[in-house]
Amino acid sequence: LFLICMSCFLFQCLYIFNQVTFDDIEIIKDCNKIDGSVNIISFKSIRNLDFLKKLESIGGNLKIELNDSLKNLNGLEKLTTIGGDLHILNNNSLKNLNGLS
């Protein structure tokens, strides 16, 4: 399941689940703002969040959960605003939160 709106500035929500391909993710690599929530859940092959490296603002929640291969949060260095809650849960290979600093 992958839901995305047409414009980076008009995103209402972004869901990245286990069946999304890296080609799908290329669509959002230049976005700097998502008005709604970002959910990255059960994406088995993701190792980092580099595809979000231009993202500066999320209007809603940021949920990063159940991503077994996620080793770091690199790609979130420019993120300065999360309008809702931050949930980082059960990412077994994640050793630290350095990409958020």
C-alpha positions in Angstrom: 0.0 0.0 0.0 1.5 3.3 -1.0 -0.6 6.5 -0.9 0.7 9.8 -2.1 -0.7 13.0 -3.4 0.3 14.8 -6.6 2.4 17.7 -5.2 5.1 17.7 -2.5 3.4 20.7 -1.0 0.0 19.2 -0.9 0.8 15.8 0.7 -2.0 14.8 3.1 -0.3 11.6 4.1 2.5 9.3 3.1 2.4 5.6 3.8 5.4 3.4 3.0 4.7 -0.2 3.7 6.4 -3.5 2.9 5.2 -3.7 -0.8 6.6 -0.4 -1.9 9.6 -0.4 -4.3 12.5 2.0 -4.3 11.2 3.3 -7.7 8.0 4.3 -5.9 10.1 6.2 -3.3 11.9 8.2 -6.0 8.6 10.2 -6.4 9.2 11.9 -3.0 12.9 12.4 -2.9 12.7 16.1 -3.8 10.0 17.0 -1.3 10.7 19.3 1.6 7.3 19.4 3.2 4.5 16.9 3.9 1.4 18.4 5.5 0.1 15.2 7.0 1.7 12.2 8.6 4.6 10.0 7.4 4.3 6.3 8.2 7.2 4.0 7.4 6.1 0.6 8.6 7.3 -3.0 7.9 9.5 -2.0 5.0 11.8 -5.0 5.1 14.6 -3.9 2.7 15.1 -0.2 3.9 18.5 0.5 5.4 18.3 4.3 5.9 16.0 7.2 5.1 18.1 8.9 2.5 15.0 9.3 0.2 13.8 11.9 2.8 17.0 13.9 2.8 15.3 17.1 1.7 12.4 16.8 4.1 12.2 19.8 6.5 8.7 19.7 7.9 6.0 17.1 8.7 2.6 18.5 9.7 1.4 15.4 11.4 3.0 12.3 13.0 6.2 10.5 12.0 6.0 6.8 12.6 8.9 4.5 11.9 8.0 1.0 13.0 8.9 -2.7 12.3 11.6 -2.0 9.7 14.0 -4.9 10.4 16.8 -3.8 8.1 16.8 -0.1 9.1 20.3 0.6 10.4 20.2 4.4 10.9 18.0 7.5 10.5 20.3 9.1 7.9 18.2 11.2 5.7 16.3 13.1 8.4 19.1 15.6 9.1 17.1 18.5 7.6 13.9 17.7 9.4 13.2 20.5 11.9 9.5 20.3 12.5 7.1 17.4 13.3 3.7 18.8 14.1 2.4 15.6 15.8 4.0 12.7 17.6 7.3 10.9 16.9 7.1 7.1 17.1 10.2 5.0 16.5 9.4 1.4 17.5 10.7 -2.2 16.9 13.3 -1.4 14.3 15.6 -4.2 15.4 18.7 -3.2 13.5 18.5 0.5 14.5 21.4 1.3 16.9 21.0 5.1 17.5 18.9 8.2 16.5 21.8 10.2 15.0 20.0 11.2 11.9 17.5 13.2 14.0 20.2 15.4 15.5 
